[in-house]
Amino acid sequence: ITDWNIRHIDLSPDQVFDVEKIGDNVCYILFSQAVSVDGVAIAKHDCRKQTTASIQVTNTSSKPCKIIQIYK
């Protein structure tokens, strides 16, 4: 895949992390566990397009969560 980059973030259960948007054009985020994004529940294995400069992600599951950002 050309022109796309990948970033991995690991969150422990109940950990909160501010995810900064990377890239000028498009940024997608995948979650391996259930999370809360700015107070909104997001299901396990969901994918979202990040449109704001930063989002606050809380791992609401009892397992570690991998966040994967795909951007260009």
All heavy atoms as TSV, in Angstrom:
chain	resi	resn	atom	element	x	y	z
A	1	ILE	N	N	0.860	-1.179	0.000
A	1	ILE	CA	C	0.000	0.000	0.000
A	1	ILE	C	C	0.896	1.229	0.000
A	1	ILE	O	O	1.745	1.376	0.881
A	1	ILE	CB	C	-0.919	0.003	1.234
A	1	ILE	CG1	C	-1.795	-1.246	1.218
A	1	ILE	CG2	C	-1.753	1.252	1.260
A	1	ILE	CD1	C	-2.629	-1.404	2.457
A	2	THR	N	N	0.718	2.088	-0.950
A	2	THR	CA	C	1.537	3.293	-1.013
A	2	THR	C	C	0.753	4.498	-0.512
A	2	THR	O	O	-0.476	4.526	-0.565
A	2	THR	CB	C	2.006	3.562	-2.449
A	2	THR	OG1	O	0.860	3.702	-3.282
A	2	THR	CG2	C	2.874	2.432	-2.967
A	3	ASP	N	N	1.469	5.463	-0.026
A	3	ASP	CA	C	0.916	6.729	0.457
A	3	ASP	C	C	0.153	6.614	1.774
A	3	ASP	O	O	-0.349	7.609	2.278
A	3	ASP	CB	C	0.000	7.385	-0.583
A	3	ASP	CG	C	0.748	7.748	-1.851
A	3	ASP	OD1	O	1.955	8.036	-1.765
A	3	ASP	OD2	O	0.124	7.746	-2.916
A	4	TRP	N	N	0.002	5.440	2.342
A	4	TRP	CA	C	-0.687	5.269	3.617
A	4	TRP	C	C	0.329	4.908	4.694
A	4	TRP	O	O	1.291	4.200	4.439
A	4	TRP	CB	C	-1.747	4.166	3.531
A	4	TRP	CG	C	-2.929	4.570	2.707
A	4	TRP	CD1	C	-3.098	4.362	1.370
A	4	TRP	CD2	C	-4.094	5.254	3.150
A	4	TRP	NE1	N	-4.296	4.870	0.945
A	4	TRP	CE2	C	-4.936	5.427	2.029
A	4	TRP	CE3	C	-4.515	5.741	4.380
A	4	TRP	CZ2	C	-6.162	6.070	2.110
A	4	TRP	CZ3	C	-5.741	6.380	4.461
A	4	TRP	CH2	C	-6.553	6.536	3.330
A	5	ASN	N	N	0.106	5.394	5.904
A	5	ASN	CA	C	0.963	5.114	7.050
A	5	ASN	C	C	0.119	4.500	8.153
A	5	ASN	O	O	-1.096	4.712	8.209
A	5	ASN	CB	C	1.615	6.404	7.561
A	5	ASN	CG	C	2.483	7.041	6.499
A	5	ASN	OD1	O	3.499	6.491	6.138
A	5	ASN	ND2	N	2.063	8.185	5.981
A	6	ILE	N	N	0.776	3.765	9.053
A	6	ILE	CA	C	0.068	3.095	10.146
A	6	ILE	C	C	0.743	3.424	11.467
A	6	ILE	O	O	1.973	3.412	11.557
A	6	ILE	CB	C	0.040	1.574	9.926
A	6	ILE	CG1	C	-0.721	1.239	8.651
A	6	ILE	CG2	C	-0.587	0.872	11.127
A	6	ILE	CD1	C	-0.684	-0.216	8.260
A	7	ARG	N	N	-0.065	3.702	12.482
A	7	ARG	CA	C	0.419	3.951	13.844
A	7	ARG	C	C	-0.351	3.034	14.783
A	7	ARG	O	O	-1.573	2.918	14.683
A	7	ARG	CB	C	0.177	5.399	14.225
A	7	ARG	CG	C	0.539	5.733	15.658
A	7	ARG	CD	C	0.169	7.167	15.956
A	7	ARG	NE	N	0.464	7.512	17.333
A	7	ARG	CZ	C	-0.095	8.504	17.981
A	7	ARG	NH1	N	-0.969	9.277	17.366
A	7	ARG	NH2	N	0.214	8.757	19.224
A	8	HIS	N	N	0.362	2.379	15.728
A	8	HIS	CA	C	-0.260	1.493	16.706
A	8	HIS	C	C	-0.166	2.132	18.087
A	8	HIS	O	O	0.880	2.650	18.469
A	8	HIS	CB	C	0.473	0.144	16.777
A	8	HIS	CG	C	0.493	-0.593	15.482
A	8	HIS	ND1	N	-0.427	-1.543	15.179
A	8	HIS	CD2	C	1.313	-0.498	14.415
A	8	HIS	CE1	C	-0.169	-2.027	13.969
A	8	HIS	NE2	N	0.892	-1.395	13.491
A	9	ILE	N	N	-1.252	2.050	18.839
A	9	ILE	CA	C	-1.291	2.526	20.225
A	9	ILE	C	C	-1.901	1.417	21.062
A	9	ILE	O	O	-2.942	0.867	20.704
A	9	ILE	CB	C	-2.145	3.800	20.352
A	9	ILE	CG1	C	-1.618	4.905	19.421
A	9	ILE	CG2	C	-2.186	4.284	21.804
A	9	ILE	CD1	C	-2.586	6.037	19.210
A	10	ASP	N	N	-1.263	1.060	22.171
A	10	ASP	CA	C	-1.787	0.030	23.068
A	10	ASP	C	C	-2.331	0.684	24.329
A	10	ASP	O	O	-1.641	1.504	24.954
A	10	ASP	CB	C	-0.695	-0.967	23.444
A	10	ASP	CG	C	-0.244	-1.794	22.251
A	10	ASP	OD1	O	-1.124	-2.280	21.520
A	10	ASP	OD2	O	0.974	-1.934	22.051
A	11	LEU	N	N	-3.575	0.327	24.704
A	11	LEU	CA	C	-4.201	0.851	25.918
A	11	LEU	C	C	-4.524	-0.288	26.870
A	11	LEU	O	O	-5.133	-1.283	26.474
A	11	LEU	CB	C	-5.508	1.583	25.598
A	11	LEU	CG	C	-5.442	2.861	24.781
A	11	LEU	CD1	C	-6.838	3.444	24.614
A	11	LEU	CD2	C	-4.533	3.866	25.436
A	12	SER	N	N	-4.168	-0.118	28.115
A	12	SER	CA	C	-4.549	-1.068	29.165
A	12	SER	C	C	-6.021	-0.861	29.505
A	12	SER	O	O	-6.594	0.195	29.199
A	12	SER	CB	C	-3.702	-0.831	30.417
A	12	SER	OG	O	-2.346	-0.993	30.125
A	13	PRO	N	N	-6.665	-1.825	30.171
A	13	PRO	CA	C	-8.048	-1.623	30.600
A	13	PRO	C	C	-8.179	-0.350	31.436
A	13	PRO	O	O	-7.322	-0.053	32.275
A	13	PRO	CB	C	-8.351	-2.869	31.429
A	13	PRO	CG	C	-7.451	-3.911	30.839
A	13	PRO	CD	C	-6.185	-3.171	30.483
A	14	ASP	N	N	-9.199	0.433	31.168
A	14	ASP	CA	C	-9.521	1.700	31.850
A	14	ASP	C	C	-8.533	2.828	31.564
A	14	ASP	O	O	-8.664	3.914	32.116
A	14	ASP	CB	C	-9.646	1.503	33.364
A	14	ASP	CG	C	-10.773	0.553	33.724
A	14	ASP	OD1	O	-11.848	0.644	33.078
A	14	ASP	OD2	O	-10.577	-0.278	34.621
A	15	GLN	N	N	-7.548	2.616	30.721
A	15	GLN	CA	C	-6.591	3.673	30.396
A	15	GLN	C	C	-7.239	4.692	29.466
A	15	GLN	O	O	-8.030	4.354	28.588
A	15	GLN	CB	C	-5.343	3.104	29.734
A	15	GLN	CG	C	-4.284	4.149	29.437
A	15	GLN	CD	C	-3.021	3.567	28.821
A	15	GLN	OE1	O	-2.882	2.354	28.689
A	15	GLN	NE2	N	-2.112	4.438	28.430
A	16	VAL	N	N	-6.891	5.959	29.669
A	16	VAL	CA	C	-7.383	7.060	28.841
A	16	VAL	C	C	-6.206	7.617	28.046
A	16	VAL	O	O	-5.108	7.777	28.581
A	16	VAL	CB	C	-8.007	8.164	29.715
A	16	VAL	CG1	C	-8.482	9.326	28.860
A	16	VAL	CG2	C	-9.141	7.612	30.561
A	17	PHE	N	N	-6.438	7.912	26.760
A	17	PHE	CA	C	-5.367	8.418	25.907
A	17	PHE	C	C	-5.942	9.428	24.929
A	17	PHE	O	O	-7.005	9.193	24.339
A	17	PHE	CB	C	-4.716	7.257	25.142
A	17	PHE	CG	C	-3.500	7.648	24.367
A	17	PHE	CD1	C	-2.272	7.782	24.993
A	17	PHE	CD2	C	-3.575	7.875	23.001
A	17	PHE	CE1	C	-1.141	8.139	24.273
A	17	PHE	CE2	C	-2.451	8.227	22.269
A	17	PHE	CZ	C	-1.226	8.359	22.916
A	18	ASP	N	N	-5.255	10.562	24.754
A	18	ASP	CA	C	-5.652	11.553	23.756
A	18	ASP	C	C	-4.979	11.204	22.437
A	18	ASP	O	O	-3.755	11.248	22.335
A	18	ASP	CB	C	-5.249	12.961	24.193
A	18	ASP	CG	C	-6.078	13.460	25.359
A	18	ASP	OD1	O	-7.276	13.124	25.405
A	18	ASP	OD2	O	-5.536	14.176	26.219
A	19	VAL	N	N	-5.776	10.855	21.443
A	19	VAL	CA	C	-5.262	10.455	20.140
A	19	VAL	C	C	-5.276	11.669	19.215
A	19	VAL	O	O	-6.330	12.214	18.903
A	19	VAL	CB	C	-6.114	9.312	19.531
A	19	VAL	CG1	C	-5.585	8.912	18.166
A	19	VAL	CG2	C	-6.156	8.114	20.459
A	20	GLU	N	N	-4.082	12.085	18.813
A	20	GLU	CA	C	-3.934	13.219	17.901
A	20	GLU	C	C	-4.112	12.747	16.469
A	20	GLU	O	O	-3.635	11.681	16.097
A	20	GLU	CB	C	-2.551	13.845	18.060
A	20	GLU	CG	C	-2.252	14.356	19.454
A	20	GLU	CD	C	-3.091	15.548	19.843
A	20	GLU	OE1	O	-3.401	16.373	18.955
A	20	GLU	OE2	O	-3.458	15.647	21.022
A	21	LYS	N	N	-4.786	13.558	15.661
A	21	LYS	CA	C	-4.933	13.236	14.243
A	21	LYS	C	C	-3.592	13.414	13.559
A	21	LYS	O	O	-2.892	14.403	13.769
A	21	LYS	CB	C	-5.974	14.144	13.594
A	21	LYS	CG	C	-6.220	13.829	12.134
A	21	LYS	CD	C	-7.286	14.722	11.543
A	21	LYS	CE	C	-7.464	14.402	10.072
A	21	LYS	NZ	N	-8.346	15.366	9.421
A	22	ILE	N	N	-3.235	12.465	12.736
A	22	ILE	CA	C	-1.984	12.512	11.991
A	22	ILE	C	C	-2.330	12.592	10.508
A	22	ILE	O	O	-3.264	11.963	10.042
A	22	ILE	CB	C	-1.129	11.258	12.264
A	22	ILE	CG1	C	-0.838	11.142	13.752
A	22	ILE	CG2	C	0.153	11.298	11.469
A	22	ILE	CD1	C	-0.103	9.883	14.119
A	23	GLY	N	N	-1.560	13.345	9.793
A	23	GLY	CA	C	-1.795	13.462	8.357
A	23	GLY	C	C	-2.737	14.603	8.048
A	23	GLY	O	O	-3.553	15.012	8.866
A	24	ASP	N	N	-2.598	15.127	6.853
A	24	ASP	CA	C	-3.393	16.286	6.451
A	24	ASP	C	C	-4.701	15.914	5.764
A	24	ASP	O	O	-5.631	16.700	5.730
A	24	ASP	CB	C	-2.570	17.170	5.516
A	24	ASP	CG	C	-1.370	17.771	6.218
A	24	ASP	OD1	O	-1.461	18.053	7.426
A	24	ASP	OD2	O	-0.333	17.949	5.550
A	25	ASN	N	N	-4.758	14.723	5.186
A	25	ASN	CA	C	-5.910	14.379	4.363
A	25	ASN	C	C	-6.914	13.481	5.081
A	25	ASN	O	O	-7.966	13.941	5.494
A	25	ASN	CB	C	-5.444	13.706	3.070
A	25	ASN	CG	C	-4.601	14.621	2.210
A	25	ASN	OD1	O	-4.868	15.801	2.142
A	25	ASN	ND2	N	-3.579	14.090	1.599
A	26	VAL	N	N	-6.582	12.237	5.243
A	26	VAL	CA	C	-7.525	11.252	5.755
A	26	VAL	C	C	-6.886	10.478	6.899
A	26	VAL	O	O	-5.719	10.111	6.833
A	26	VAL	CB	C	-7.933	10.262	4.633
A	26	VAL	CG1	C	-8.946	9.260	5.144
A	26	VAL	CG2	C	-8.476	10.998	3.425
A	27	CYS	N	N	-7.678	10.217	7.953
A	27	CYS	CA	C	-7.192	9.432	9.085
A	27	CYS	C	C	-8.330	8.539	9.578
A	27	CYS	O	O	-9.392	9.032	9.957
A	27	CYS	CB	C	-6.718	10.350	10.201
A	27	CYS	SG	S	-6.040	9.475	11.634
A	28	TYR	N	N	-8.110	7.225	9.549
A	28	TYR	CA	C	-9.079	6.256	10.044
A	28	TYR	C	C	-8.519	5.592	11.296
A	28	TYR	O	O	-7.310	5.417	11.419
A	28	TYR	CB	C	-9.377	5.182	8.995
A	28	TYR	CG	C	-10.091	5.721	7.786
A	28	TYR	CD1	C	-9.396	6.053	6.637
A	28	TYR	CD2	C	-11.471	5.905	7.808
A	28	TYR	CE1	C	-10.047	6.559	5.526
A	28	TYR	CE2	C	-12.134	6.416	6.701
A	28	TYR	CZ	C	-11.411	6.738	5.572
A	28	TYR	OH	O	-12.059	7.249	4.466
A	29	ILE	N	N	-9.409	5.206	12.210
A	29	ILE	CA	C	-8.995	4.566	13.452
A	29	ILE	C	C	-9.789	3.281	13.635
A	29	ILE	O	O	-11.011	3.268	13.475
A	29	ILE	CB	C	-9.224	5.484	14.661
A	29	ILE	CG1	C	-8.478	6.790	14.470
A	29	ILE	CG2	C	-8.795	4.807	15.941
A	29	ILE	CD1	C	-8.670	7.761	15.601
A	30	LEU	N	N	-9.075	2.191	13.971
A	30	LEU	CA	C	-9.698	0.902	14.277
A	30	LEU	C	C	-9.429	0.581	15.744
A	30	LEU	O	O	-8.342	0.866	16.248
A	30	LEU	CB	C	-9.109	-0.202	13.401
A	30	LEU	CG	C	-9.385	-0.066	11.919
A	30	LEU	CD1	C	-8.128	0.362	11.206
A	30	LEU	CD2	C	-9.890	-1.361	11.392
A	31	PHE	N	N	-10.402	-0.048	16.398
A	31	PHE	CA	C	-10.296	-0.396	17.811
A	31	PHE	C	C	-10.448	-1.905	17.984
A	31	PHE	O	O	-11.402	-2.493	17.478
A	31	PHE	CB	C	-11.399	0.308	18.614
A	31	PHE	CG	C	-11.423	1.800	18.415
A	31	PHE	CD1	C	-12.299	2.377	17.512
A	31	PHE	CD2	C	-10.567	2.615	19.119
A	31	PHE	CE1	C	-12.333	3.753	17.320
A	31	PHE	CE2	C	-10.591	3.996	18.942
A	31	PHE	CZ	C	-11.473	4.557	18.033
A	32	SER	N	N	-9.529	-2.545	18.716
A	32	SER	CA	C	-9.593	-3.997	18.896
A	32	SER	C	C	-10.504	-4.407	20.050
A	32	SER	O	O	-10.820	-5.585	20.191
A	32	SER	CB	C	-8.198	-4.578	19.126
A	32	SER	OG	O	-7.689	-4.173	20.381
A	33	GLN	N	N	-10.919	-3.457	20.872
A	33	GLN	CA	C	-11.815	-3.727	21.999
A	33	GLN	C	C	-12.840	-2.598	22.083
A	33	GLN	O	O	-12.705	-1.574	21.414
A	33	GLN	CB	C	-11.036	-3.804	23.326
A	33	GLN	CG	C	-10.013	-4.907	23.402
A	33	GLN	CD	C	-10.628	-6.286	23.354
A	33	GLN	OE1	O	-11.739	-6.517	23.812
A	33	GLN	NE2	N	-9.896	-7.233	22.782
A	34	ALA	N	N	-13.832	-2.770	22.928
A	34	ALA	CA	C	-14.821	-1.716	23.160
A	34	ALA	C	C	-14.142	-0.532	23.835
A	34	ALA	O	O	-13.335	-0.702	24.752
A	34	ALA	CB	C	-15.954	-2.241	24.022
A	35	VAL	N	N	-14.455	0.670	23.350
A	35	VAL	CA	C	-13.875	1.887	23.901
A	35	VAL	C	C	-14.950	2.955	24.022
A	35	VAL	O	O	-16.062	2.801	23.516
A	35	VAL	CB	C	-12.727	2.433	23.007
A	35	VAL	CG1	C	-11.567	1.458	22.946
A	35	VAL	CG2	C	-13.208	2.776	21.618
A	36	SER	N	N	-14.583	4.035	24.671
A	36	SER	CA	C	-15.401	5.238	24.713
A	36	SER	C	C	-14.586	6.341	24.053
A	36	SER	O	O	-13.432	6.568	24.418
A	36	SER	CB	C	-15.729	5.599	26.164
A	36	SER	OG	O	-16.357	6.854	26.222
A	37	VAL	N	N	-15.167	7.009	23.056
A	37	VAL	CA	C	-14.490	8.101	22.362
A	37	VAL	C	C	-15.244	9.385	22.682
A	37	VAL	O	O	-16.401	9.543	22.284
A	37	VAL	CB	C	-14.436	7.864	20.839
A	37	VAL	CG1	C	-13.847	9.068	20.129
A	37	VAL	CG2	C	-13.644	6.611	20.516
A	38	ASP	N	N	-14.593	10.253	23.443
A	38	ASP	CA	C	-15.222	11.507	23.878
A	38	ASP	C	C	-16.586	11.252	24.499
A	38	ASP	O	O	-17.547	11.985	24.278
A	38	ASP	CB	C	-15.326	12.497	22.716
A	38	ASP	CG	C	-13.968	12.984	22.241
A	38	ASP	OD1	O	-13.032	13.048	23.068
A	38	ASP	OD2	O	-13.843	13.313	21.046
A	39	GLY	N	N	-16.693	10.160	25.284
A	39	GLY	CA	C	-17.924	9.830	25.996
A	39	GLY	C	C	-18.928	9.002	25.221
A	39	GLY	O	O	-19.968	8.632	25.750
A	40	VAL	N	N	-18.640	8.681	23.965
A	40	VAL	CA	C	-19.542	7.887	23.125
A	40	VAL	C	C	-19.004	6.467	23.021
A	40	VAL	O	O	-17.843	6.258	22.664
A	40	VAL	CB	C	-19.668	8.510	21.717
A	40	VAL	CG1	C	-20.545	7.650	20.818
A	40	VAL	CG2	C	-20.212	9.924	21.806
A	41	ALA	N	N	-19.851	5.470	23.318
A	41	ALA	CA	C	-19.436	4.067	23.274
A	41	ALA	C	C	-19.208	3.622	21.828
A	41	ALA	O	O	-20.031	3.876	20.946
A	41	ALA	CB	C	-20.490	3.190	23.923
A	42	ILE	N	N	-18.072	2.960	21.601
A	42	ILE	CA	C	-17.713	2.419	20.292
A	42	ILE	C	C	-17.489	0.917	20.470
A	42	ILE	O	O	-16.781	0.494	21.379
A	42	ILE	CB	C	-16.430	3.071	19.736
A	42	ILE	CG1	C	-16.553	4.596	19.690
A	42	ILE	CG2	C	-16.068	2.496	18.373
A	42	ILE	CD1	C	-17.570	5.113	18.714
A	43	ALA	N	N	-18.078	0.124	19.605
A	43	ALA	CA	C	-18.003	-1.335	19.711
A	43	ALA	C	C	-16.628	-1.867	19.321
A	43	ALA	O	O	-15.877	-1.237	18.574
A	43	ALA	CB	C	-19.063	-1.974	18.823
A	44	LYS	N	N	-16.333	-3.057	19.813
A	44	LYS	CA	C	-15.116	-3.790	19.465
A	44	LYS	C	C	-15.046	-3.970	17.944
A	44	LYS	O	O	-16.064	-4.226	17.294
A	44	LYS	CB	C	-15.169	-5.151	20.170
A	44	LYS	CG	C	-14.041	-6.078	19.870
A	44	LYS	CD	C	-14.236	-7.365	20.654
A	44	LYS	CE	C	-13.156	-8.371	20.367
A	44	LYS	NZ	N	-13.324	-9.600	21.165
A	45	HIS	N	N	-13.860	-3.802	17.373
A	45	HIS	CA	C	-13.567	-3.956	15.947
A	45	HIS	C	C	-14.210	-2.893	15.061
A	45	HIS	O	O	-14.286	-3.067	13.843
A	45	HIS	CB	C	-13.953	-5.342	15.427
A	45	HIS	CG	C	-13.197	-6.431	16.096
A	45	HIS	ND1	N	-13.774	-7.611	16.435
A	45	HIS	CD2	C	-11.907	-6.510	16.529
A	45	HIS	CE1	C	-12.881	-8.387	17.034
A	45	HIS	NE2	N	-11.737	-7.734	17.098
A	46	ASP	N	N	-14.661	-1.791	15.650
A	46	ASP	CA	C	-15.268	-0.718	14.864
A	46	ASP	C	C	-14.180	0.153	14.228
A	46	ASP	O	O	-13.059	0.233	14.717
A	46	ASP	CB	C	-16.166	0.143	15.746
A	46	ASP	CG	C	-17.282	0.810	14.973
A	46	ASP	OD1	O	-17.301	0.699	13.736
A	46	ASP	OD2	O	-18.132	1.450	15.607
A	47	CYS	N	N	-14.508	0.787	13.132
A	47	CYS	CA	C	-13.603	1.679	12.425
A	47	CYS	C	C	-14.295	3.034	12.281
A	47	CYS	O	O	-15.478	3.091	11.950
A	47	CYS	CB	C	-13.281	1.110	11.045
A	47	CYS	SG	S	-12.230	2.181	10.057
A	48	ARG	N	N	-13.552	4.106	12.543
A	48	ARG	CA	C	-14.110	5.454	12.438
A	48	ARG	C	C	-13.144	6.360	11.697
A	48	ARG	O	O	-11.932	6.188	11.780
A	48	ARG	CB	C	-14.360	6.061	13.831
A	48	ARG	CG	C	-15.334	5.302	14.688
A	48	ARG	CD	C	-16.727	5.433	14.115
A	48	ARG	NE	N	-17.649	4.558	14.788
A	48	ARG	CZ	C	-18.767	4.959	15.360
A	48	ARG	NH1	N	-19.098	6.217	15.349
A	48	ARG	NH2	N	-19.564	4.087	15.930
A	49	LYS	N	N	-13.675	7.353	11.028
A	49	LYS	CA	C	-12.850	8.379	10.400
A	49	LYS	C	C	-12.642	9.491	11.424
A	49	LYS	O	O	-13.610	10.000	11.989
A	49	LYS	CB	C	-13.534	8.923	9.153
A	49	LYS	CG	C	-12.715	9.963	8.422
A	49	LYS	CD	C	-13.420	10.401	7.155
A	49	LYS	CE	C	-12.585	11.418	6.412
A	49	LYS	NZ	N	-13.292	11.857	5.190
A	50	GLN	N	N	-11.391	9.856	11.677
A	50	GLN	CA	C	-11.111	10.921	12.630
A	50	GLN	C	C	-11.140	12.251	11.901
A	50	GLN	O	O	-10.374	12.488	10.972
A	50	GLN	CB	C	-9.753	10.718	13.304
A	50	GLN	CG	C	-9.494	11.742	14.383
A	50	GLN	CD	C	-8.259	11.435	15.208
A	50	GLN	OE1	O	-7.693	10.357	15.106
A	50	GLN	NE2	N	-7.865	12.383	16.018
A	51	THR	N	N	-12.049	13.128	12.326
A	51	THR	CA	C	-12.217	14.414	11.657
A	51	THR	C	C	-11.755	15.584	12.516
A	51	THR	O	O	-11.620	16.689	12.009
A	51	THR	CB	C	-13.690	14.624	11.274
A	51	THR	OG1	O	-14.498	14.522	12.448
A	51	THR	CG2	C	-14.142	13.591	10.254
A	52	THR	N	N	-11.519	15.352	13.810
A	52	THR	CA	C	-11.058	16.415	14.692
A	52	THR	C	C	-9.570	16.250	14.987
A	52	THR	O	O	-9.002	15.181	14.791
A	52	THR	CB	C	-11.844	16.413	16.017
A	52	THR	OG1	O	-11.663	15.144	16.659
A	52	THR	CG2	C	-13.328	16.648	15.771
A	53	ALA	N	N	-8.948	17.299	15.492
A	53	ALA	CA	C	-7.508	17.285	15.751
A	53	ALA	C	C	-7.125	16.301	16.847
A	53	ALA	O	O	-6.032	15.745	16.838
A	53	ALA	CB	C	-7.036	18.679	16.117
A	54	SER	N	N	-8.034	16.056	17.804
A	54	SER	CA	C	-7.738	15.157	18.917
A	54	SER	C	C	-9.024	14.540	19.448
A	54	SER	O	O	-10.072	15.207	19.472
A	54	SER	CB	C	-7.040	15.936	20.038
A	54	SER	OG	O	-6.787	15.109	21.136
A	55	ILE	N	N	-8.938	13.263	19.860
A	55	ILE	CA	C	-10.064	12.607	20.518
A	55	ILE	C	C	-9.554	11.934	21.780
A	55	ILE	O	O	-8.398	11.524	21.856
A	55	ILE	CB	C	-10.765	11.575	19.607
A	55	ILE	CG1	C	-9.774	10.509	19.127
A	55	ILE	CG2	C	-11.469	12.251	18.459
A	55	ILE	CD1	C	-10.417	9.369	18.356
A	56	GLN	N	N	-10.422	11.834	22.783
A	56	GLN	CA	C	-10.055	11.159	24.022
A	56	GLN	C	C	-10.662	9.759	24.006
A	56	GLN	O	O	-11.871	9.595	23.945
A	56	GLN	CB	C	-10.559	11.931	25.231
A	56	GLN	CG	C	-10.060	11.345	26.538
A	56	GLN	CD	C	-10.504	12.161	27.721
A	56	GLN	OE1	O	-11.689	12.205	28.014
A	56	GLN	NE2	N	-9.558	12.810	28.380
A	57	VAL	N	N	-9.782	8.750	24.048
A	57	VAL	CA	C	-10.209	7.353	23.977
A	57	VAL	C	C	-9.985	6.693	25.331
A	57	VAL	O	O	-8.908	6.789	25.907
A	57	VAL	CB	C	-9.425	6.588	22.890
A	57	VAL	CG1	C	-9.828	5.121	22.859
A	57	VAL	CG2	C	-9.627	7.226	21.531
A	58	THR	N	N	-11.027	6.013	25.837
A	58	THR	CA	C	-10.941	5.249	27.079
A	58	THR	C	C	-11.218	3.791	26.763
A	58	THR	O	O	-12.238	3.469	26.148
A	58	THR	CB	C	-11.980	5.743	28.109
A	58	THR	OG1	O	-11.799	7.135	28.324
A	58	THR	CG2	C	-11.843	4.997	29.425
A	59	ASN	N	N	-10.315	2.906	27.178
A	59	ASN	CA	C	-10.527	1.475	26.987
A	59	ASN	C	C	-11.525	1.012	28.045
A	59	ASN	O	O	-11.215	0.956	29.224
A	59	ASN	CB	C	-9.207	0.714	27.126
A	59	ASN	CG	C	-9.371	-0.772	26.915
A	59	ASN	OD1	O	-10.461	-1.265	26.634
A	59	ASN	ND2	N	-8.289	-1.509	27.059
A	60	THR	N	N	-12.734	0.689	27.631
A	60	THR	CA	C	-13.796	0.284	28.555
A	60	THR	C	C	-13.893	-1.224	28.722
A	60	THR	O	O	-14.740	-1.698	29.468
A	60	THR	CB	C	-15.156	0.840	28.091
A	60	THR	OG1	O	-15.417	0.390	26.764
A	60	THR	CG2	C	-15.167	2.363	28.127
A	61	SER	N	N	-13.039	-1.975	28.033
A	61	SER	CA	C	-13.077	-3.435	28.152
A	61	SER	C	C	-12.134	-3.894	29.263
A	61	SER	O	O	-11.347	-3.116	29.795
A	61	SER	CB	C	-12.687	-4.096	26.833
A	61	SER	OG	O	-11.296	-4.012	26.640
A	62	SER	N	N	-12.192	-5.176	29.569
A	62	SER	CA	C	-11.314	-5.754	30.596
A	62	SER	C	C	-10.023	-6.301	29.984
A	62	SER	O	O	-9.205	-6.876	30.684
A	62	SER	CB	C	-12.051	-6.866	31.337
A	62	SER	OG	O	-12.401	-7.900	30.432
A	63	LYS	N	N	-9.845	-6.111	28.665
A	63	LYS	CA	C	-8.658	-6.599	27.959
A	63	LYS	C	C	-7.884	-5.418	27.365
A	63	LYS	O	O	-8.471	-4.362	27.113
A	63	LYS	CB	C	-9.074	-7.535	26.820
A	63	LYS	CG	C	-9.796	-8.768	27.278
A	63	LYS	CD	C	-10.212	-9.602	26.098
A	63	LYS	CE	C	-10.979	-10.832	26.567
A	63	LYS	NZ	N	-11.429	-11.640	25.429
A	64	PRO	N	N	-6.590	-5.597	27.115
A	64	PRO	CA	C	-5.835	-4.539	26.434
A	64	PRO	C	C	-6.435	-4.245	25.059
A	64	PRO	O	O	-6.944	-5.141	24.384
A	64	PRO	CB	C	-4.436	-5.124	26.295
A	64	PRO	CG	C	-4.342	-6.161	27.357
A	64	PRO	CD	C	-5.724	-6.723	27.497
A	65	CYS	N	N	-6.365	-2.993	24.658
A	65	CYS	CA	C	-6.933	-2.556	23.379
A	65	CYS	C	C	-5.830	-2.011	22.495
A	65	CYS	O	O	-5.000	-1.221	22.942
A	65	CYS	CB	C	-7.975	-1.473	23.613
A	65	CYS	SG	S	-8.684	-0.792	22.102
A	66	LYS	N	N	-5.825	-2.418	21.249
A	66	LYS	CA	C	-4.909	-1.857	20.263
A	66	LYS	C	C	-5.705	-0.881	19.404
A	66	LYS	O	O	-6.763	-1.225	18.880
A	66	LYS	CB	C	-4.297	-2.939	19.395
A	66	LYS	CG	C	-3.280	-2.366	18.409
A	66	LYS	CD	C	-2.486	-3.424	17.717
A	66	LYS	CE	C	-1.471	-4.079	18.587
A	66	LYS	NZ	N	-0.319	-3.285	18.977
A	67	ILE	N	N	-5.182	0.331	19.300
A	67	ILE	CA	C	-5.750	1.332	18.414
A	67	ILE	C	C	-4.831	1.421	17.211
A	67	ILE	O	O	-3.612	1.537	17.367
A	67	ILE	CB	C	-5.833	2.710	19.118
A	67	ILE	CG1	C	-6.764	2.632	20.323
A	67	ILE	CG2	C	-6.308	3.775	18.137
A	67	ILE	CD1	C	-6.737	3.879	21.165
A	68	ILE	N	N	-5.400	1.364	16.028
A	68	ILE	CA	C	-4.613	1.442	14.808
A	68	ILE	C	C	-5.094	2.645	14.012
A	68	ILE	O	O	-6.271	2.732	13.672
A	68	ILE	CB	C	-4.730	0.160	13.975
A	68	ILE	CG1	C	-4.254	-1.030	14.792
A	68	ILE	CG2	C	-3.946	0.304	12.667
A	68	ILE	CD1	C	-4.495	-2.364	14.154
A	69	GLN	N	N	-4.186	3.584	13.765
A	69	GLN	CA	C	-4.482	4.745	12.935
A	69	GLN	C	C	-3.897	4.492	11.554
A	69	GLN	O	O	-2.726	4.134	11.417
A	69	GLN	CB	C	-3.852	6.015	13.497
A	69	GLN	CG	C	-4.628	6.653	14.613
A	69	GLN	CD	C	-3.975	7.950	15.038
A	69	GLN	OE1	O	-2.806	7.966	15.392
A	69	GLN	NE2	N	-4.732	9.019	15.028
A	70	ILE	N	N	-4.720	4.694	10.540
A	70	ILE	CA	C	-4.283	4.582	9.151
A	70	ILE	C	C	-4.496	5.962	8.529
A	70	ILE	O	O	-5.616	6.467	8.537
A	70	ILE	CB	C	-5.089	3.508	8.401
A	70	ILE	CG1	C	-4.957	2.166	9.120
A	70	ILE	CG2	C	-4.633	3.404	6.948
A	70	ILE	CD1	C	-5.918	1.112	8.645
A	71	TYR	N	N	-3.425	6.553	8.032
A	71	TYR	CA	C	-3.533	7.943	7.593
A	71	TYR	C	C	-2.641	8.212	6.388
A	71	TYR	O	O	-1.739	7.457	6.067
A	71	TYR	CB	C	-3.150	8.880	8.740
A	71	TYR	CG	C	-1.738	8.685	9.247
A	71	TYR	CD1	C	-0.711	9.450	8.727
A	71	TYR	CD2	C	-1.443	7.728	10.203
A	71	TYR	CE1	C	0.587	9.271	9.171
A	71	TYR	CE2	C	-0.155	7.544	10.653
A	71	TYR	CZ	C	0.869	8.321	10.136
A	71	TYR	OH	O	2.153	8.140	10.570
A	72	LYS	N	N	-2.958	9.321	5.706
A	72	LYS	CA	C	-2.086	9.826	4.643
A	72	LYS	C	C	-2.202	11.328	4.569
A	72	LYS	O	O	-2.989	11.942	5.208
A	72	LYS	CB	C	-2.381	9.193	3.301
A	72	LYS	CG	C	-3.711	9.520	2.679
A	72	LYS	CD	C	-3.774	8.882	1.317
A	72	LYS	CE	C	-5.063	9.162	0.624
A	72	LYS	NZ	N	-5.069	8.671	-0.734
